[in-house]
């Protein structure tokens, strides 16, 4: 069976065996237990992470009231990191921790830029991934600006039905930007 | 003096004269008057637009209440379009119109993919632009999730002080997701 990362890249661009081996050599595998941190606020963010298995959340803690706001959830075939810190070489404003036991592949910015410079098709792959990510974030902004909590809940349920079996409701509420009580009303 | 598009691309990657001439040949110039539409809801979105002069807004009209929600503002050196429709070849859910008289350069998806495939450095340029755009949108989402209207107003004023001289207050309010009355209180 093909490696998960290879399947993922080949959704956009085909690779030869030797190209994939070369690309994979720039990644480092990492295993984490449930509740372990992948990135902690204040850390330098050296890697982007491709999720092989498990589920993670990236969140911001508002220093004024200590509330947790989820910026991103990621599971199999998703990428996650604090991108602002990763691309700019600054320290993280986010926390990323494991909602389940997790296996990721770590890619440093140096190695990402290296394989993009050496292999035009990887530059193409990451451009396409970034374009899709940009579109998804624009949709989320529109949803935050225009939709009611109920509409946002229904959109999430329709986009990712299995998510609701995998994560606690407090986490869904924090992702949608609503209280736990509001979510209970919505999901009845 | 160097062409504005060349200056813009060369912030990321240097170009020879012949490379730039070749790249520019894939763009079509377009002039629009104040209040003219660049994209209308329901249109097929054939182009991405690089702004040479003037200011535009991309907005969504909520069919339930007719309210206008601004997704993006763009002026000199920015790119704007309905990216979801552009990348997926679907019709627009947004409107984009001119707040001032505008000059843009139009780039079709076909031509964008062509110059990215032919020139590795253009694939690199657009990857880097998309990464920066992604980070900016993540910041806006965090701001919508965690900041008060007053904090969002002050952030915008600090990021883009000249914007407040160029656009009416109703437009700032719609971008921040607050009412005109709330904005008046904030800006006193």
Interface residues (C-beta under 8 A of the other chain):
Chain A: X60 X62 X67 X69 X71 X72 X83 X84 X87 X88 X116 X117 X120 X123 X124 X126 X127 X130 X131 X132 X133 X134 X135 X137 X138 X139 X140 X141 X142 X144 X145 X146 X177
Chain B: X60 X62 X67 X69 X71 X72 X83 X84 X87 X88 X116 X117 X120 X123 X124 X126 X127 X130 X131 X132 X133 X134 X135 X137 X138 X139 X140 X141 X142 X144 X145 X146 X177
